[in-house]
Amino acid sequence: MNTGQETAQHNEDTQSNETKRERRDSTISFRVSRTQREHIGRLADKCGMTLSDYVLARSYNYRPKARLSSRQEAVRDELVIVRSDYARYTSMLNAMPQDERRAMFRNQSWMVGALQLLGRTAETITRIIDRHFAPNRIPESPQIQKQSEPTEEP
């Protein structure tokens, strides 16, 4: 049950979020050929964005990333499985009694290098997966490059 103080805090949070993100209530229209519209539409679809969001993002010099192809999604899914397997093996090693671990790793110096390599590989796989799961965004403010004003010639 919400108290009056919790409700007031919720209202303040909502207002603060609304002031941070400006409402999109203005329209711009421009003419393009049918071929150009289809091309822009395909680009937006590849990025998983609406046409409006895609054009707005591009106007801010943001280059949305294309969603993965079915082949790339299959590779990503394999990477997710590999990461899960790695986490399971790590958990099994951590659960193993210290004496058993010592016996397993004794006289096998190459295992230290292998484990370090596995750690770096797991970190790389995690970064790849996280990067591809991240949604495209629309920048909040344009990155406009100042251009010199046109000069009048006599």
Phi, psi and omega in degrees: 000131181280134172273169179299324181292318179296320179295317178298318179296318178299316179297320178295318179297318180297315179296321180295320177294321180293324180287332179289323183250115182287138181288135180269097183234010180247149183240139173238134175233149178211157184267137174222160176285166179300318180297318180295317179297317179297320179296312179297320178298318178296318179298316179297317179299318180299329181268357181070034183237159172286162179301316180299312180298320182295312181296320179297314179299317180294327179292337177269014182064024175265132181255099181297146179273146179287147175292161184287147173286170181296325177294316179294324177295322178296318178296316179300317179298322176297319179297323178297318179295316179299316179298320179295317178299317180299316179297321179295316179297319178298317179297319179296318178295319180294329181280343182290139177301149184303320181296318179295319178297316179300315181297321182291320184269351182297137177061026178226070184296335180295337180294327179299312178298320180296318179294322177296318178297317178299320179297314178296320179296316180298318179297318179297315179299317180298316178299317180299313182297313181298320181295321182281339176276344181292134180285157171292153182231162173253122181301147181284325181224146183290148174257076186272130176271131180289133178247149179291146179293144177296138180261146178272135178259139181291000000 
